[in-house]
């Protein structure tokens, strides 16, 4: 009896203590790469710009920061960011004379939910966060194009770079990167070479010529990587995958019969001229209608027409289209700087393809030893396929899609983590290392208001 | 907006089964300690559950037994290609059983069983990585089974009982639409009484050898008008989701066919083996219909496979007072790769058990059991939600009960 008791008790003890539930521990390794000193070069995406502005929230949810945090598991000694000291943020749209926007926030409720810009803190542009003892390793500069990374004194042109440049008047982004003797470099640049033009409806700035882009890109790559420094390079997503470009369909004008009749009457005179010139009329029916846009190049003396299926109306036109008092796209033509016509679209598409060929060629070049991230393919997948991560289905839908923030261009924290994981996959494959991927659900998403 | 909030892919209600998924079988301490064998044994009134046919051969006039069990279980999750890890903090399960059998005549035995064969609870942290699949779930089922057994001859018995199954579910799941303060979530709650049957035949081939075949039918649980409650940012109510609505769902508790054998090696030692076939393929999909137009109905493939559970047990009568028992089983998971969900982190399991009875007098015995279940590490994903990782599990299950017969 005593013996049985004894055996019973020892068995219990054994089971309770020896049989703790196991985990499958991840085994990080740096493989053939050295992540000791990691720097990231790029534009607003690398900087952690989100919801239309740069602020601490975005910097701590940006893709380069998320990537850097994961690299700490495989030898990175840290990642110094030019963190915004203000509690606020600052963007690049002037909302009042001398005042830039801050983060966009959702206001309203239900179908009236709208992103509204907060007031930016201009003081952020006068924060100098450069420290010679700990130079900044997130060298992402909002607004930067490829050529800007090479430009000495770029800090005098771009206040975001001025904040952390070693010497704003003379240094370049690339020079500040090289000065740190990085062992691993992330380079994602080129988006703004078409995007700055696209966001202006093709009416300001210009597309960087693919030949020039190629030369700049080769120079950047040679400066960073020709000494054998390892790194990762990413390509440029198609702008059509951005909510800013894709949210408003060409036939967004939904009206009833009565409104259609009124509009048809209003355009009667225009249509007389159309008939005479053999040009398409402007016509409306009940249901969905092509929007009316301004087009200075158009043969019709009215210099307006209905938009074609492949042409794009930019996101900021949305409220003026919805507001029937203003009547953009119906009573009034949408101004040209809110529209990308087919010529502009084609120019952007051609340039994007050429840029990405250049980037791919650099990634494949024997002169360098680089991992390649096909972000164009990733964004395409998000836009066009079922894309599910850890229980959430992501799309490129504005506000609710999950990947893009309230500016319709930049990523949310979770979108950034998805991007960072694409970088990690590419690096792991190239250098036979084992960097843990980020848990996407730990990062921020669009915030919905609690109170109307 | 509809698409954003759901598909509610509530795999949750898949907690139905026999042992797998911590549907630990604890229907009698005697049987538990013998690897939960029993279809080919006559161990007393617990045959109501294990094989109503065996009860026909009951010797005593009355046999009552009841008992309770504590289930301490833990599941761990290690995210695929990541160093993220999590573990459950599930409340202690408390299954119980009661059986009473009375010999009506030489031929007939009337009995009643009340068991909790499908109870379970699983709780992950509210903010864990898989919160959009499941935060926590509690499933309770109580089966009442009035049973009649008939002795065909001195060696052959037949029995059949009606199963009245009361099932209740309560689960929480996060939704990917938060405010600055809190993330959104949905609670589903419902209960339903359903019916099935349990039948078996038992053959005492010789003094030493007995064999039994038990069939427990499928039970279709049709939840109707269950409560759905949403918690989320004020700005999204009645737009992305209603404050509350109703849901309907149907899921099958699968049929079981068990072949059991008992062999008395000598006066003291009895060996038992059960082969339990579970018709899991009844569980093809789980569909939810929501009353509110705002919530999209959701269809979730399950594609479970039939499984076989192998059980072995032994009983040794030490003396007039003490009987000791031990057993083991191997339980296959019905959940195929690509459908492994943290709501039901199914994996193949090994169960080891031991226990015993102490006779207090010639009528009353105290039965105790100890069961240890080790889940065999499994790496897989729930593909519809893109959620992949490695799961490990373990359960420690002590139980105690009384048998009173005369």
Contacts between the chains, C-beta under 8 A, distances in Angstrom:
chain1	res1	chain2	res2	distance
A	1	B	322	7.1
A	4	B	322	7.5
A	4	B	324	6.9
A	4	B	356	7.5
A	8	B	354	7.6
A	8	B	370	7.7
A	11	B	354	7.1
A	11	B	370	7.6
A	12	B	370	6.8
A	15	B	372	5.1
A	15	B	396	6.4
A	16	B	396	6.8
A	19	B	372	7.1
A	19	B	374	6.9
A	19	B	394	6.0
A	20	B	394	7.8
A	21	B	74	4.9
A	21	B	75	7.4
A	21	B	76	4.9
A	21	B	87	6.8
A	21	B	392	5.2
A	21	B	393	6.6
A	21	B	394	4.7
A	22	B	76	6.9
A	22	B	377	6.5
A	22	B	392	4.5
A	23	B	76	5.2
A	23	B	78	4.9
A	23	B	85	5.3
A	23	B	390	7.7
A	23	B	392	6.7
A	24	B	78	4.0
A	24	B	377	6.6
A	24	B	379	6.9
A	24	B	389	8.0
A	24	B	390	3.6
A	24	B	392	7.3
A	25	B	78	7.0
A	25	B	83	7.8
A	25	B	85	8.0
A	26	B	78	7.1
A	26	B	81	7.6
A	26	B	82	6.3
A	26	B	83	4.2
A	28	B	83	7.1
A	73	B	83	6.6
A	106	B	235	7.2
A	108	B	235	6.9
A	109	B	234	6.8
A	109	B	235	3.6
A	109	B	236	7.4
A	109	B	237	7.9
A	109	B	239	7.0
A	110	B	235	6.8
A	110	B	236	7.4
A	110	B	238	6.7
A	110	B	239	3.6
A	111	B	239	6.4
A	113	B	235	6.1
A	113	B	239	7.9
A	388	B	384	7.2
A	388	B	385	5.9
A	388	B	386	3.8
A	389	B	386	5.0
A	390	B	129	6.2
A	390	B	130	6.9
A	390	B	132	6.7
A	390	B	385	7.2
A	390	B	386	6.1
A	390	B	387	5.4
A	391	B	130	6.4
A	391	B	131	7.4
A	391	B	132	3.0
A	391	B	133	4.6
A	391	B	176	7.7
A	391	B	385	4.5
A	391	B	386	7.3
A	391	B	387	5.7
A	392	B	132	5.5
A	392	B	176	4.6
A	393	B	3	6.9
A	393	B	4	7.8
A	393	B	7	7.9
A	395	B	3	7.7
A	397	B	4	7.9
A	400	B	1	6.1
A	400	B	4	4.6
A	400	B	177	7.9
A	402	B	4	7.7
A	402	B	176	6.6
A	436	B	81	6.9
A	436	B	82	4.8
A	436	B	83	4.2
A	436	B	84	7.8
A	437	B	79	7.9
A	437	B	81	4.8
A	437	B	82	4.6
A	438	B	82	7.2
A	439	B	79	6.2
A	439	B	82	5.9
A	439	B	84	4.2
A	439	B	129	5.0
A	441	B	129	5.3
A	441	B	131	7.1
A	441	B	132	7.1
A	442	B	84	7.9
A	442	B	129	7.4
A	445	B	176	6.4
A	445	B	177	7.8
A	445	B	178	6.3
A	446	B	177	8.0
A	447	B	178	6.5
A	447	B	179	5.7
A	447	B	180	4.9
A	447	B	233	8.0
A	448	B	177	5.7
A	448	B	178	7.0
A	448	B	179	5.3
A	448	B	232	7.6
A	448	B	233	3.8
A	448	B	235	5.3
A	448	B	236	5.6
A	449	B	179	6.6
A	449	B	233	6.2
A	449	B	234	7.0
A	449	B	235	4.4
A	450	B	179	4.5
A	450	B	180	7.5
A	450	B	181	6.2
A	450	B	233	5.3
A	450	B	234	4.9
A	450	B	235	7.1
A	451	B	234	5.6
A	451	B	235	7.7
A	452	B	234	6.6
A	452	B	235	6.2
